[in-house]
Amino acid sequence: MTIWEKAFLNMQRGAQRLSIDAVLFAERVRVELAIVRLRIRISEVQARIDELYQSIGRKVVNLATGDALPKTTEQLVQNEDISVAMNELIDRKQELEELHDRIRSEQNLFK
C-alpha cells in the first residue's frame, strides 16, 4: 500500500468520525432544546398554579371579611370559584408532573 493510499484511507476514516460526531452533536442539541422548552413550559404551569393559589386565597379572604365564611371546610370548597380553581389546580399539578417525567426521559436518552 502506498503512502497516498494510506493517506486517503486515513482521510476517509477521519471524515467518517467527523460525520458521526456531527450527528451526535446535532442530536444532543435537539435534546437540550427540547429540555429547555419543557422547562419554560414548567415555569408557565407553575405560574398558573401560583395564580390559582392566589385566587383561592383571595376568595377565602373576601368571604372572611364579608362574614360569609362558612363554618365548615366542606361548605368552603363547595363555593363555585374555589371549587373551579381547585379542580384546575389538580389538572395543572398533573401537567407539571408529566412535564417533569418528559424531562427525565429526555435526559435518560444521553446517559
Residue pairs with C-beta under 8 A, 6 or more apart in sequence:
28 110
31 106
31 107
31 109
31 110
34 106
35 103
35 106
35 107
38 99
38 102
38 103
38 106
39 103
41 99
42 96
42 99
42 100
42 103
45 92
45 95
45 96
45 99
46 96
48 92
49 89
49 92
49 93
49 96
52 85
52 86
52 88
52 89
52 92
53 89
55 81
55 85
56 82
56 85
56 86
56 89
59 79
59 81
59 82
59 85
60 69
60 76
60 82
63 69
63 70
63 76
63 79
69 76
70 76
70 78
70 79
76 82
77 83
77 86
